[in-house]
Amino acid sequence: MSYSIAPLSKLVEQFERMPGIGHKTAQRMAFHVMGLTKEQAQDFAKAILDAKEKIRCCQVCQNLSDTPVCSICGNESRDHKVICVVEDPRDVMAFEKTREYEGLYHVLHGVISPMDGIAPEQLRIKELLNRVGSGEVKEVIMATNPTVEGEATAMYLSRLLKPMGIKVTRLAYGIPVGGNLEYADEVTLSRALEGRSEL
C-alpha cells in the first residue's frame, strides 16, 4: 500500500488540473502551500475567490476587467479607430508589454475549431461586429495565432468585415530574432517574405 494523505493528494490533483502543470510540479506547489502560515494560506485562497468574483469581461472589448469598461477602452488617448483582434486575454498582455500598440483590442476567447466543437457562435464575434458597425472603426488587425484554427478564424472574420468597408490586416509572422533560417519551416519562411518591410 502506497503512502498518501488524502487532503494533500486532493491539493496536488487541483494543481495538476492547471494547463502545463505536471504531477511533480503540482506536488512542489502543494508542498509550498503546506509551508505557508494559516494567514498566508487564507490570503492565497482569498485572492483566488476575489479574482473569480470580481473579474468579468469588459462590456466593450471582452478582455478581463474588474470594472464594466476596462482601462484600455476607457482611455481616450488610445486610437479608437483601430481594433486588434486576439484569441485570449493573455495576448492583450503580450501586446501591452511591447508599448508599441496604441489602438484598442477585441478578445474572441478562442478560435473556430470544428474538431474541438467550437463554432463561431461560441466566440465573441457578434460583439466585434456590433463595435465595427458603429462606424468609428477604420482598421481591424487580425492577431490570432498562426495555427490552422487561428488562420481559419482570421479568414472567417475577414469575410464578415470587408463588406462593411473595413480595412482588415494580418500580423506579419516570420523568423524570430536570433533564429536560424535553416531551421525555419516553409510556412514561416513564406510568411517572413510576405511580411518583409523596407529598410
C-alpha positions in Angstrom: 0.0 0.0 0.0 1.5 3.4 -1.0 1.7 6.3 1.4 -0.7 9.1 0.8 -2.5 11.8 2.8 -6.0 12.5 1.3 -6.2 16.3 1.7 -2.6 16.7 0.3 -3.4 14.3 -2.6 -6.5 16.4 -3.4 -4.5 19.6 -3.4 -2.0 18.0 -5.8 -4.9 16.9 -8.1 -6.2 20.5 -8.1 -2.8 21.9 -9.2 -2.5 19.2 -11.8 -5.7 20.5 -13.5 -3.8 23.7 -14.4 -2.5 23.8 -18.0 1.2 22.9 -18.3 1.4 21.6 -14.7 2.6 18.0 -14.4 2.5 15.8 -11.3 6.0 16.7 -10.0 5.3 20.5 -10.3 1.8 20.0 -8.7 3.5 18.2 -5.8 6.0 21.1 -5.3 3.2 23.6 -5.4 1.1 21.6 -2.9 4.1 21.3 -0.5 4.7 25.1 -0.9 1.1 25.7 0.2 1.6 23.4 3.1 4.6 25.5 4.2 2.5 28.7 4.3 1.2 30.1 7.6 -2.5 29.9 8.1 -2.8 33.7 7.3 -0.8 33.3 4.1 -2.9 30.3 3.0 -6.1 32.3 3.7 -4.7 35.3 1.7 -3.9 32.8 -1.2 -7.4 31.3 -1.1 -9.0 34.8 -0.8 -7.0 36.0 -3.9 -8.4 33.1 -5.9 -12.0 33.8 -4.8 -11.7 37.6 -5.2 -10.4 37.0 -8.8 -13.3 34.7 -9.6 -15.9 37.1 -8.0 -14.6 40.5 -9.2 -13.1 39.9 -12.6 -15.6 39.9 -15.6 -15.4 40.7 -19.3 -15.2 44.3 -20.4 -18.5 45.3 -22.0 -16.6 46.8 -25.0 -13.6 44.6 -25.9 -14.4 41.4 -23.9 -11.0 41.5 -22.2 -10.8 40.7 -18.5 -11.6 43.6 -16.2 -12.6 44.5 -12.7 -14.8 47.3 -14.0 -17.6 47.3 -16.6 -15.3 49.0 -19.1 -11.6 48.2 -18.9 -8.9 50.8 -18.6 -7.8 50.4 -22.2 -11.2 51.0 -23.7 -11.8 53.9 -21.3 -8.5 55.6 -22.3 -9.4 58.5 -24.6 -5.8 58.8 -25.7 -5.9 55.4 -27.4 -6.7 55.2 -31.1 -10.3 54.1 -31.2 -10.3 53.7 -35.0 -8.1 50.6 -34.8 -9.0 47.2 -33.2 -6.6 44.4 -32.7 -8.4 41.0 -32.6 -6.8 38.4 -30.3 -7.7 34.9 -29.2 -7.1 35.2 -25.4 -6.7 37.9 -22.7 -3.0 36.8 -22.3 -2.4 38.1 -25.9 -3.5 41.6 -24.8 -0.9 41.4 -22.0 1.8 40.4 -24.6 1.0 43.3 -26.9 0.8 45.8 -24.0 4.3 44.8 -22.9 5.7 46.0 -26.2 4.4 49.5 -25.5 4.1 49.9 -29.3 0.4 49.5 -30.0 -1.9 52.4 -29.3 -5.2 51.1 -30.5 -8.0 49.0 -28.9 -8.4 45.2 -28.6 -11.1 42.7 -29.1 -10.8 39.3 -27.3 -12.5 36.4 -29.0 -12.0 33.9 -26.1 -10.9 31.1 -28.5 -10.8 30.2 -32.2 -13.1 28.4 -34.6 -12.2 24.7 -34.2 -14.8 22.2 -35.5 -12.6 19.3 -34.2 -13.0 20.7 -30.6 -16.7 21.6 -31.2 -16.0 25.3 -31.2 -18.3 27.1 -33.7 -18.3 30.9 -34.5 -21.4 31.4 -32.3 -19.3 30.4 -29.2 -16.8 33.2 -29.7 -17.3 36.9 -29.1 -17.7 37.7 -32.9 -21.2 39.3 -32.6 -19.7 41.8 -30.1 -16.9 42.7 -32.6 -19.4 43.2 -35.5 -21.5 45.5 -33.2 -18.4 47.6 -32.4 -17.4 47.8 -36.1 -21.0 48.7 -37.1 -20.8 51.9 -35.0 -18.8 53.5 -37.9 -15.8 54.7 -35.8 -13.5 51.8 -36.6 -11.4 52.0 -39.7 -9.0 49.1 -39.4 -9.2 45.6 -37.8 -5.9 43.8 -37.2 -6.1 40.0 -37.1 -3.7 38.9 -34.4 -4.9 35.3 -34.0 -2.1 32.7 -33.7 -0.5 31.3 -36.9 -2.2 27.9 -36.4 -4.7 26.2 -38.8 -7.5 27.3 -36.4 -6.1 30.8 -36.0 -5.8 31.3 -39.7 -9.3 29.9 -40.4 -10.8 32.3 -37.7 -8.9 35.3 -39.3 -10.2 34.4 -42.7 -13.8 33.9 -41.4 -13.7 37.3 -39.7 -12.2 39.0 -42.8 -15.0 37.8 -44.9 -17.5 39.3 -42.5 -15.7 42.6 -42.1 -14.6 43.5 -45.6 -18.2 44.1 -46.9 -18.6 46.6 -44.1 -15.8 48.7 -45.7 -13.3 48.0 -43.0 -9.6 47.7 -43.7 -8.6 44.2 -42.5 -4.9 43.5 -41.9 -3.0 40.4 -40.6 0.1 40.4 -38.4 3.3 39.6 -40.2 4.8 36.3 -39.0 8.3 35.2 -39.7 11.7 34.4 -38.4 12.2 35.1 -34.7 15.1 37.4 -33.6 18.1 35.1 -33.0 16.6 32.3 -35.2 18.4 30.4 -37.9 16.9 30.3 -41.4 17.9 26.6 -41.9 15.6 25.6 -39.0 12.6 27.6 -40.2 9.8 25.7 -41.9 8.4 26.6 -45.3 5.3 28.3 -44.0 7.3 30.5 -41.6 9.8 31.4 -44.4 7.0 32.3 -46.9 5.2 34.4 -44.2 8.5 36.2 -43.5 8.8 37.0 -47.2 5.2 38.3 -47.4 5.7 40.4 -44.3 9.0 41.9 -45.4 9.4 45.7 -44.9 11.7 48.3 -46.5 14.9 49.2 -44.6 
